[in-house]
Amino acid sequence: MAPDRFVFAHLADAHVGAWPRDPAVRGALRESLLRALAVAEERGAEFLVISGDLFHTPVPDPGEVAPVAAALRRLVSRGFRIYVIYGSHDYVAHRTSWLDVLAETGVFLRVAPEAVRTEGTRWSLPFLVDEPTGARIAGISGRSHGLDREYFRAVDSEAFRAEKGFKIFQFHAAVEDYLPPALREHIHGIRVEDLPTGCDYYAGGHIHFTYSGSGPGGGLLVNPGAVFGTSRTDLENGQAGRTHQGIVIVTVEQGVPTAEFVDTAPRDIVRLVDVDVSGKSVEEARTELRERVHAEATRGTLVFPRVHGTLADGTVASLELTEVTRSAGKEAGSVHWDVRDLLPPGPDGTPSVSESDVEGTALRELLDASRPEAPWLDGAEGERRVRELLRELGLPKAEGESRQDYSNARIASARRLLGVREEGGG
């Protein structure tokens, strides 16, 4: 008989292994997740649902995986159950990912083994039963850039909805109804009505922004936000309190869930520095940058300077940001520069065009030319897809990684982002 009261935990978008060029930030991200797992245990959760993107890539550095896997194994050894779906980052078609490996060793229970299906075919939604609580758990794994929409349209959830007991549905997709205003023009996702009706808790993921509301026909719909974040924007939203960074503790009493957001990211060590160098000479800008960064670079801090505006003279390179980093690094754990909107003066003294503007114009021209043959490049979503592909292909080779392994990893990432199956994969 199912208990009248039980507790479970919900997290998504941990992205273990993100920030590949910055070990200090990677470490802070990892510690945020380990703290979230500890909170789940401390608060008496019986099981955990992970709604995608536990890892930043399907096969991250084993050194990043090891401490997380050890913490998860410890929870399992104490009777914890962990239910997982793939996200758009840790999903990979026809290849083994770390999620697969950990599932085979008994750490995870994969809720959505239907990750690869022929599009357009009707399929029945499988589900698992958490025996101690009687909860029924189903889900749809995420795929890159909304390629999972057809899964929602083609799913037959009648058998799942007919089940008695508390029902949880996991998903990793943007829900347009709950997007923050700044993202509504740029992200196309599913609608609330695309989710299966009749569930008691909808465990979302994918959008690194906290929201909660109602699912179709009722039921509590929650996105916990990213555990730490993968961009300066994520960190800004967390520091400003616009979103949570951590885990959700869900208490179910008499079949009714209530959610509590618990932040676990180390916000006290994150320093966001904003410097406008408009009209300043290189020497003036360099002096201000050094003073501002050094003022924040206390021991163990993660400093994120954003430099913008148009210099009065000189070039971006003449600011010698590497030297500023080196001198501040004696104390700070990390200095992570954002200079995308930093401009040198134009040849006639007028403002130059920023690197981000040039990149955006070039991408839009490329996409306009390619769209007739590649409709999946359409609109803002297509531009985001190409930007993410360029970032992935630009990752440096890891220490000790062979050239062939590096090449294979980049090709696999490109296939994942584009939703392309490997040859011979069916």
Sequence and secondary structure as in RCSB ss.txt:
>XXXX:A:sequence
MAPDRFVFAHLADAHVGAWPRDPAVRGALRESLLRALAVAEERGAEFLVISGDLFHTPVPDPGEVAPVAAALRRL
VSRGFRIYVIYGSHDYVAHRTSWLDVLAETGVFLRVAPEAVRTEGTRWSLPFLVDEPTGARIAGISGRSHGLDRE
YFRAVDSEAFRAEKGFKIFQFHAAVEDYLPPALREHIHGIRVEDLPTGCDYYAGGHIHFTYSGSGPGGGLLVNPG
AVFGTSRTDLENGQAGRTHQGIVIVTVEQGVPTAEFVDTAPRDIVRLVDVDVSGKSVEEARTELRERVHAEATRG
TLVFPRVHGTLADGTVASLELTEVTRSAGKEAGSVHWDVRDLLPPGPDGTPSVSESDVEGTALRELLDASRPEAP
WLDGAEGERRVRELLRELGLPKAEGESRQDYSNARIASARRLLGVREEGGG
>XXXX:A:secstr
   SEEEEEEE    BT STT HHHHHHHHHHHHHHHHHHHHTT SEEEEES SBSSSS  HHHHHHHHHHHHHH
HHTT EEEEE  TTT  TTS  HHHHHHHTTS EES TT S  TT  EE  EEEETTTTEEEEEE   GGGTTHH
HHHHEE HHHHH  S EEEEE S BGGG  GGGTTT   B GGGS SS SEEE  SSSS EEEE TTS EEEE  
 SS SSHHHHHHHHTTSS  EEEEEEEETTEEEEEEEE S GGGEEEEEEE TT  HHHHHHHHHHHHHHH  TT
 EEEEEEEEE SSS SGGG HHHHHHHHTTT SEE  EEEEEE B TTSSB   HHHHHHHHHHHHHHHHTTT G
GG HHHHHHHHHHHHHHHT    TT  HHHHHHHHHHHHHHHHT   TT  
